[in-house]
């Protein structure tokens, strides 16, 4: 089953970049993330709120700021969902290919008759 809220959160390119940065650095704050992104600290904080609501990040108070880190289990869940969706579409595309090939063979045989 696909979690639409999770994929809606991941669908945003800024949030994907934030996840990449958090994974590379092992965590970060809105301030540290905003230094690497073309958006304001306030925008980063809002994006982090979305990621937090779907469980992709965990937040821990760190003085006056909040430190975020990626939830490995939720990220693994997202990867598993993506793999399932990919496999489903691969199967659909294979069926379409077989149908198209059958139509082409039928067309070819009727032209040679």
C-alpha positions in Angstrom: 0.0 0.0 0.0 1.3 3.4 -1.0 1.3 6.2 1.6 0.2 9.3 -0.3 1.2 11.7 2.4 4.7 10.2 2.5 5.1 10.5 -1.2 3.7 14.0 -1.3 6.4 15.0 1.2 9.1 13.3 -0.8 7.8 14.7 -4.1 9.1 18.2 -3.4 12.6 18.7 -4.7 13.6 21.0 -1.8 12.6 18.3 0.7 14.5 15.6 -1.2 17.6 17.8 -1.2 17.1 18.4 2.6 16.9 14.6 3.1 20.1 14.2 1.1 21.9 16.8 3.2 20.6 15.3 6.5 21.8 11.8 5.4 25.2 13.0 4.4 25.7 15.1 7.5 24.0 12.8 10.0 21.5 15.6 10.9 21.2 19.3 11.0 19.2 22.3 11.9 17.0 24.7 9.9 19.9 27.1 10.0 22.6 24.7 8.8 20.3 23.4 6.0 19.4 26.8 4.8 23.1 27.5 4.2 23.0 24.9 1.5 19.6 25.6 -0.1 18.2 28.5 -2.2 15.4 29.1 0.4 15.1 31.0 3.6 15.6 29.5 7.0 11.8 29.9 7.6 11.0 28.0 4.4 13.4 25.2 5.5 11.7 25.1 8.9 8.3 24.6 7.2 9.7 21.9 4.9 11.1 20.2 8.0 7.7 20.3 9.6 6.2 18.4 6.6 9.0 15.8 6.8 8.4 15.5 10.6 4.6 15.0 10.2 5.2 12.0 7.8 7.8 10.6 10.1 10.8 11.0 7.7 12.7 13.0 10.3 13.0 13.1 14.1 13.5 16.4 15.9 15.5 16.9 19.1 15.8 20.3 20.9 19.4 21.6 20.7 19.7 24.8 22.7 17.7 27.5 20.9 17.4 25.3 17.7 16.0 22.0 16.8 18.2 19.3 15.4 16.7 17.0 12.7 17.8 13.5 11.6 16.4 11.1 9.1 14.3 8.2 10.4 16.0 5.2 8.8 13.0 3.0 9.2 10.6 5.4 7.6 13.0 6.0 4.7 13.4 2.3 4.2 9.6 2.1 4.1 9.5 4.7 1.4 12.2 2.9 -0.6 10.2 -0.4 -0.3 7.0 1.4 -1.5 8.9 2.8 -4.4 10.3 -0.6 -5.3 6.8 -2.1 -5.2 5.4 0.7 -7.4 8.3 0.3 -9.8 7.8 -3.5 -10.1 4.0 -2.9 -10.7 4.7 -0.5 -13.5 7.4 -2.8 -15.0 4.8 -5.6 -15.2 2.2 -3.2 -16.7 4.7 -2.0 -19.3 5.7 -5.6 -20.2 2.0 -6.4 -20.8 1.6 -3.4 -23.0 4.7 -4.4 -24.9 3.4 -8.0 -25.5 0.0 -6.6 -26.7 1.8 -4.2 -29.1 4.0 -7.0 -30.4 0.9 -9.2 -30.9 -0.9 -6.4 -32.8 2.2 -5.9 -34.9 2.6 -9.6 -35.7 -1.1 -9.7 -36.6 -0.7 -6.7 -38.9 2.4 -8.1 -40.5 0.8 -11.5 -41.2 -2.3 -9.8 -42.7 -0.1 -7.7 -45.0 1.7 -10.8 -46.3 -1.5 -12.7 -47.0 
